[in-house]
Amino acid sequence: MRKRMGGGTLAALILLFLPLSADGYTIVLRDGRRIEIPDHFIVGTSTLTYEADPGIQITLQLSTVDVAATEKINNESAGSLTTDHWLTTI
C-alpha cells in the first residue's frame, strides 16, 4: 500500500526547490505581467534597458511599466526606480 504525502510535506518540498534569494529585480507591467530581470539595469528618460544574456540587451518603454507596483514589489521607496538606476552616460 502506498503512503500519500501530506499537504504540509508537499508544500515544504516545493519551498525547498524555490530560490531562497533572488539576484534580480521584478518589473511589473501595466497589464499585470511580471518580468524578472538582472538587478543591474539602466533607466533613461523613457526606457529601461537590461542585459538578458551577454551581448543581448532588452529595452522596455517606461510607459509599459507600472512604476509604483514595480517599486512596491521590490521593497523600494517611491521614485527609486527612476532615481537609483538613472542613465548617467550616453
C-alpha positions in Angstrom: 0.0 0.0 0.0 1.3 3.5 -0.9 1.5 6.2 1.6 0.2 9.6 0.5 2.2 12.7 1.1 0.5 15.2 3.3 -0.2 18.7 2.1 2.3 20.2 4.6 5.1 17.9 3.4 4.4 18.8 -0.2 4.4 22.5 0.5 7.7 22.1 2.3 9.2 20.3 -0.7 8.0 23.0 -3.1 9.6 25.7 -0.9 12.9 23.8 -0.9 13.1 23.9 -4.7 12.2 27.6 -4.9 15.1 30.0 -4.9 15.7 31.4 -1.4 17.1 34.7 -2.6 16.8 36.2 -6.0 19.7 38.1 -7.6 17.3 40.0 -9.7 14.7 42.7 -10.0 11.0 42.3 -10.8 9.4 44.6 -13.3 5.6 44.8 -13.2 4.0 45.8 -16.5 0.8 47.8 -16.7 -1.2 44.8 -17.8 -0.1 43.0 -14.6 2.5 40.7 -16.1 5.9 40.4 -14.2 9.3 40.1 -15.7 12.4 39.0 -13.7 15.5 40.9 -14.9 19.0 41.1 -13.6 19.5 43.6 -10.8 21.8 45.8 -12.9 19.8 47.9 -15.4 19.7 51.4 -16.7 16.7 53.7 -16.7 16.6 56.6 -19.2 14.0 59.3 -19.7 11.6 56.9 -21.4 13.2 53.5 -21.4 14.6 50.7 -19.1 17.4 48.6 -20.6 18.9 45.4 -19.2 21.2 42.7 -20.5 19.3 39.4 -20.9 22.4 37.4 -21.9 26.0 38.5 -22.8 25.6 40.8 -25.8 21.8 40.8 -25.8 20.1 43.9 -24.4 16.4 44.4 -24.0 14.8 47.8 -23.8 11.3 48.4 -22.4 9.3 51.6 -22.8 8.7 53.0 -19.3 5.1 53.7 -20.4 4.6 50.0 -20.3 5.9 49.6 -16.7 3.7 50.1 -13.6 6.4 52.0 -11.8 4.6 52.2 -8.4 3.9 48.4 -8.4 7.5 47.7 -9.5 8.9 49.7 -6.7 6.5 48.1 -4.2 7.2 44.5 -5.1 11.0 45.2 -4.9 10.5 46.9 -1.4 11.8 50.2 -2.7 10.7 53.7 -1.9 8.5 55.7 -4.3 10.6 57.3 -7.0 13.6 54.9 -6.6 13.2 53.2 -9.9 13.9 56.3 -11.9 16.4 57.9 -9.5 18.6 54.9 -8.4 19.0 53.4 -11.9 19.1 56.6 -13.9 21.2 56.8 -17.1 24.3 58.9 -16.3 26.2 58.4 -19.5 25.2 58.0 -23.2 
